[in-house]
Amino acid sequence: LLSWTDNAGNESTLIFNVLIGDFEKPTYSIKQSTMYVECPNKLSEADLLNNVTFSDNYDTSISKTIVTNNYKQNTNCGTYSVTIRGTDTSANYTEATFNVCVRDTIAPTITGINSSTRLNKSVTITLADTYSNIVSFKLNGTLIEVNAKTKEITLGADNLVQGTNKITELKDSLGNVASDLSFIYDTIAPVITPNVSGGGSIKSGDYITSEQVKAQFTATDEV
């Protein structure tokens, strides 16, 4: 109620209402502008909601909802946007947007051989990657294109050398590189050479040991 009075004592009054309300939007802070998740793991909706903290000038608790979720727990590598809305009890709201990056840090694998392999015949190996294509690798320094998620390759006389062979720079399209792998390829039999010329003799009833026999020969191998 307001009242105005003039010098003659005349009075006028006015009654009006005062509306008390909350018209200010909540504010927010984002913990990570980009959240990272490694394949094949997934972030839950709770993980996404917890990435944003809302505060308000009046309310102590703010309701949070996901209004845009391009991520949708996808395990395909890429970057996806997520928008979280924070709403106070007076229906004022604000929205925060961040990214989810699904990434692959797993290098390609080789099955069929390992670092202790010693081959004396051809073998088929399998190159495989979990989430992306294998680009290429080098066999004894020679670049071999792959451009496939899995590939079988036969190793043998056509592409191996006697002795130590190396597979290096096995990498996928996301830049993950496998550790170098060395193995042995050996198809040449040992050569046995006698250490003495001529024969020998033993007396009837005497015995010669296997160690005595072996001592008369030397075996060598190319590899």
C-alpha positions in Angstrom: 0.0 0.0 0.0 1.3 3.4 -1.0 -0.2 6.7 0.1 0.3 10.2 -1.2 -1.0 13.3 0.7 -1.0 17.0 -0.6 -0.6 20.1 1.5 -4.4 20.4 2.0 -4.6 17.0 3.5 -6.0 15.2 0.5 -4.8 11.6 0.4 -4.6 9.0 -2.4 -3.6 5.4 -2.0 -2.5 2.6 -4.3 -2.4 -1.1 -3.6 -0.1 -3.2 -5.8 1.3 -6.7 -5.6 5.0 -7.7 -5.4 5.8 -11.0 -7.1 8.7 -12.8 -5.4 10.2 -15.4 -7.7 13.4 -17.1 -9.1 14.1 -16.1 -12.7 17.8 -16.8 -12.8 19.1 -19.8 -14.8 21.5 -22.3 -13.0 25.1 -22.1 -13.9 27.3 -25.1 -14.7 30.9 -26.4 -14.8 32.1 -29.2 -17.0 34.7 -31.6 -15.5 36.0 -32.8 -18.9 35.3 -31.0 -22.1 36.1 -34.3 -23.8 35.5 -37.6 -22.1 37.6 -40.5 -23.3 36.6 -44.2 -23.4 38.7 -47.0 -24.6 37.1 -49.7 -26.8 35.3 -51.9 -25.9 34.4 -50.1 -22.7 31.3 -47.9 -22.4 30.3 -44.9 -20.4 27.0 -45.1 -18.6 24.4 -42.4 -18.5 25.4 -41.8 -14.9 29.0 -41.2 -16.1 27.7 -38.6 -18.6 25.5 -36.8 -16.0 28.3 -36.7 -13.4 30.5 -34.9 -15.9 28.5 -31.7 -15.4 27.9 -29.9 -12.1 25.1 -27.3 -11.8 24.6 -24.6 -9.2 21.8 -22.1 -8.6 21.2 -18.8 -6.8 18.2 -20.2 -5.0 17.9 -24.0 -5.2 20.5 -26.3 -3.6 19.6 -29.2 -5.8 19.2 -29.2 -9.6 17.6 -31.9 -11.7 19.8 -33.1 -14.5 18.7 -34.8 -17.7 20.3 -35.8 -20.9 18.7 -33.9 -23.8 21.1 -34.9 -26.6 23.1 -38.1 -26.7 24.9 -38.7 -30.0 27.2 -41.1 -28.1 24.5 -43.7 -27.1 27.1 -46.0 -25.7 28.6 -46.5 -29.1 31.8 -48.6 -29.3 32.7 -47.4 -32.8 35.7 -45.1 -32.8 34.8 -41.4 -33.1 33.7 -38.2 -31.3 30.1 -37.7 -30.2 28.4 -34.8 -28.6 26.3 -34.9 -25.4 24.1 -32.2 -23.9 23.0 -32.1 -20.3 20.2 -29.9 -19.0 20.1 -28.6 -15.5 16.6 -27.4 -14.2 15.8 -25.6 -10.9 12.5 -25.8 -9.1 11.3 -22.6 -10.8 11.7 -24.3 -14.2 14.7 -22.2 -15.1 17.2 -24.3 -17.0 20.6 -24.1 -18.7 22.4 -26.7 -20.9 26.0 -27.8 -21.1 27.5 -29.6 -24.1 30.7 -31.8 -24.2 32.2 -34.5 -26.3 32.7 -38.2 -25.8 35.7 -39.6 -27.7 35.7 -43.4 -28.3 39.2 -44.4 -29.1 41.2 -47.5 -29.9 44.7 -47.9 -28.4 44.9 -51.7 -29.1 47.6 -52.7 -31.6 47.1 -55.4 -34.2 48.0 -59.0 -33.3 49.8 -61.9 -35.0 48.7 -65.5 -34.4 50.5 -68.5 -35.8 54.0 -67.6 -34.8 55.8 -65.9 -31.9 59.2 -64.9 -30.8 60.2 -68.5 -30.0 59.1 -69.9 -33.3 61.6 -71.9 -35.4 60.1 -72.9 -38.7 61.3 -75.6 -41.1 58.3 -75.4 -43.4 55.7 -73.0 -44.5 53.1 -71.7 -42.1 50.0 -69.5 -42.4 49.7 -66.6 -39.9 46.8 -64.4 -39.2 47.0 -60.6 -38.8 44.0 -59.1 -37.0 42.8 -55.9 -35.4 39.9 -55.5 -33.1 38.3 -52.2 -34.1 40.0 -50.8 -37.3 41.7 -51.9 -40.4 45.3 -53.0 -40.5 47.1 -50.7 -42.9 50.4 -52.5 -43.6 53.5 -54.1 -42.1 57.1 -54.9 -43.1 58.5 -58.3 -43.6 62.3 -58.2 -43.5 62.1 -54.5 -44.4 59.7 -55.0 -47.4 56.5 -53.1 -47.1 53.3 -55.2 -47.5 49.9 -53.5 -47.8 47.0 -55.1 -46.0 44.0 -52.7 -45.8 41.8 -55.2 -44.0 40.7 -56.0 -40.5 42.0 -59.5 -40.7 44.3 -61.1 -43.2 45.9 -64.6 -43.6 49.5 -64.7 -45.0 51.5 -67.7 -45.8 55.2 -67.5 -44.8 57.7 -69.8 -46.5 60.4 -70.1 -49.1 58.8 -67.4 -51.3 59.1 -64.6 -48.7 61.4 -65.7 -45.9 65.2 -65.9 -45.6 67.2 -68.6 -43.9 67.8 -67.6 -40.3 66.3 -64.6 -38.5 63.2 -63.0 -40.1 61.4 -59.9 -38.7 57.9 -58.5 -38.9 57.9 -54.8 -38.1 55.7 -51.7 -38.3 52.4 -53.7 -38.1 50.0 -50.8 -37.7 46.3 -50.1 -37.9 44.5 -47.1 -39.4 44.4 -45.3 -36.0 48.1 -45.4 -35.7 48.5 -48.3 -33.2 51.7 -50.2 -33.9 52.4 -53.8 -32.7 55.8 -54.8 -31.2 58.4 -56.1 -33.6 58.5 -59.9 -34.0 61.5 -62.0 -34.8 61.5 -65.7 -35.6 63.7 -68.3 -37.2 63.2 -70.0 -40.6 65.6 -72.9 -41.2 65.1 -75.7 -43.8 68.7 -76.7 -44.1 69.8 -79.9 -42.2 73.1 -80.0 -40.2 76.3 -81.1 -41.9 78.2 -83.9 -40.1 82.0 -84.0 -40.6 84.4 -86.7 -39.2 87.2 -85.4 -37.1 89.7 -88.1 -38.0 90.5 -89.9 -41.3 90.4 -93.6 -41.6 88.7 -96.1 -39.4 89.4 -97.4 -35.9 89.4 -100.8 -34.2 88.4 -102.3 -30.9 89.3 -105.5 -29.3 86.8 -108.3 -29.0 84.8 -107.8 -25.9 85.6 -104.1 -25.6 82.9 -101.5 -25.7 82.8 -98.0 -27.2 80.6 -95.4 -25.6 78.3 -93.1 -27.4 80.3 -90.1 -26.2 83.4 -91.6 -27.8 81.6 -92.0 -31.1 80.2 -88.5 -31.0 83.7 -87.1 -30.2 84.8 -88.3 -33.6 82.4 -86.1 -35.5 81.5 -82.4 -35.8 78.0 -81.2 -36.7 77.5 -77.7 -38.1 74.3 -75.9 -39.1 73.9 -72.9 -41.4 71.4 -71.2 -39.0 
